[in-house]
Amino acid sequence: MADLVKALQHEYQLDRSEQVPIATLRIGDTVRVHFRIVEGRNQRVQPFQGVVIRKREGGVNGSVTVRRVASHGVGVERTFPLHAPRLERIEVLRHGHVRRANLYFLRDRTGKSARLREKRRFRSNLDASAGEGGAAE
């Protein structure tokens, strides 16, 4: 029975992999999470943009915690299950340069000290990514 559950979970993960870029999602990335909100009979997709401060692996039970600073400097954190059916997609906007596994220290910081450096992409990386796209010409 346990093998059947694991097999079904693995199939579900493979189906969701194109919508949720788990492999490219890292701590410190600025992301926009499109999540389906259900209000009565109405459904709408609401984006939530912020910095990934925690990533929990665990197959189908994996999740990410995204933090953003809302109006009046109030920090808002939401935890999104990565394989939830209401999760539409995740867009990675920026890659942050961090040296920690969890960015809980951002909770205590405000203003400029709460910013993360952007990860630098070197010319060899840019040439390799341009070469892959240009091969179809």
C-alpha positions as CSV (number, residue, x, y, z in Angstrom):
1,M,0.0,0.0,0.0
2,A,2.8,2.4,0.9
3,D,4.5,1.7,-2.5
4,L,1.2,2.6,-4.3
5,V,1.0,5.9,-2.5
6,K,4.7,6.7,-3.2
7,A,4.1,5.9,-6.9
8,L,1.1,8.1,-7.1
9,Q,2.9,11.0,-5.4
10,H,5.8,10.6,-7.8
11,E,3.5,10.8,-10.8
12,Y,1.8,13.9,-9.4
13,Q,5.1,15.6,-8.9
14,L,6.2,14.9,-12.5
15,D,2.9,16.4,-13.8
16,R,3.3,19.6,-11.7
17,S,7.0,20.1,-12.5
18,E,6.5,22.3,-15.5
19,Q,4.2,24.7,-13.6
20,V,6.2,24.9,-10.4
21,P,10.0,25.4,-11.0
22,I,11.2,23.6,-7.8
23,A,14.7,23.0,-9.1
24,T,15.3,26.7,-9.9
25,L,13.7,28.0,-6.7
26,R,16.2,28.9,-4.0
27,I,16.4,30.7,-0.7
28,G,16.7,34.5,-1.3
29,D,14.9,34.5,-4.6
30,T,12.3,37.2,-5.3
31,V,9.3,35.4,-6.6
32,R,5.7,36.0,-7.7
33,V,3.4,33.2,-6.6
34,H,0.1,33.0,-8.4
35,F,-2.4,31.4,-6.0
36,R,-6.1,30.7,-6.7
37,I,-8.4,32.3,-4.2
38,V,-11.9,30.9,-3.7
39,E,-14.5,33.2,-2.4
40,G,-17.9,31.5,-2.4
41,R,-18.6,30.6,-6.0
42,N,-16.0,33.0,-7.4
43,Q,-12.4,32.1,-8.1
44,R,-9.6,34.5,-8.9
45,V,-5.8,34.3,-9.2
46,Q,-4.0,36.5,-6.7
47,P,-0.2,37.1,-7.1
48,F,1.9,37.4,-3.9
49,Q,5.4,38.8,-4.5
50,G,8.2,38.5,-2.0
51,V,11.4,36.9,-1.0
52,V,11.7,33.2,-0.3
53,I,12.9,32.9,3.3
54,R,12.4,29.2,3.8
55,K,12.1,26.1,1.6
56,R,10.9,22.8,2.9
57,E,11.7,19.7,0.8
58,G,9.7,16.6,1.3
59,G,8.3,15.4,-2.0
60,V,4.6,16.2,-2.3
61,N,4.6,17.8,1.2
62,G,7.2,20.5,0.2
63,S,6.5,24.1,0.8
64,V,8.0,27.6,0.6
65,T,7.6,30.6,2.9
66,V,7.5,33.9,1.1
67,R,7.9,37.2,2.9
68,R,7.0,40.7,1.7
69,V,6.7,44.1,3.4
70,A,3.1,45.4,3.0
71,S,1.9,48.9,3.6
72,H,3.1,50.8,6.7
73,G,6.1,48.5,7.0
74,V,4.1,45.5,8.1
75,G,5.8,42.2,7.2
76,V,3.5,39.5,5.7
77,E,4.6,35.9,5.4
78,R,2.7,33.2,3.6
79,T,3.6,29.5,3.3
80,F,2.6,27.9,0.0
81,P,2.5,24.1,-0.4
82,L,4.4,23.5,-3.7
83,H,2.1,20.8,-5.0
84,A,-1.2,22.3,-4.0
85,P,-3.9,22.3,-6.8
86,R,-4.6,25.9,-6.1
87,L,-1.1,27.0,-6.9
88,E,-1.1,28.2,-10.4
89,R,2.6,29.0,-11.0
90,I,5.7,30.5,-9.5
91,E,7.7,33.1,-11.4
92,V,11.3,33.7,-10.3
93,L,12.0,37.4,-10.7
94,R,15.5,37.8,-9.1
95,H,18.1,35.5,-7.6
96,G,19.4,36.7,-4.3
97,H,23.0,36.1,-3.1
98,V,22.6,34.6,0.4
99,R,24.8,32.5,2.7
100,R,22.1,31.0,4.9
101,A,19.7,28.2,4.7
102,N,16.8,30.2,6.2
103,L,16.5,34.0,6.1
104,Y,14.7,34.5,9.4
105,F,17.0,37.4,10.2
106,L,15.0,39.5,7.6
107,R,12.1,39.6,10.1
108,D,14.0,42.0,12.4
109,R,15.3,44.3,9.6
110,T,13.7,47.2,7.9
111,G,14.7,49.5,5.0
112,K,17.9,49.1,3.2
113,S,19.3,46.5,5.6
114,A,16.5,44.2,4.6
115,R,17.6,44.1,1.0
116,L,19.5,41.2,-0.5
117,R,22.3,41.5,-3.1
118,E,21.5,40.1,-6.5
119,K,23.4,37.0,-7.6
120,R,25.9,37.9,-10.3
121,R,25.7,36.0,-13.6
122,F,29.1,35.8,-15.3
123,R,29.6,36.1,-19.1
124,S,30.2,32.4,-19.5
125,N,26.8,31.7,-18.0
126,L,25.1,34.3,-20.2
127,D,26.8,32.9,-23.4
128,A,25.7,29.3,-22.5
129,S,22.1,30.4,-22.0
130,A,22.1,32.5,-25.3
131,G,23.6,29.5,-27.2
132,E,20.8,27.2,-26.2
133,G,18.1,29.6,-27.4
134,G,20.0,30.5,-30.6
135,A,20.5,26.9,-31.7
136,A,17.0,26.7,-33.2
137,E,17.7,29.4,-35.8
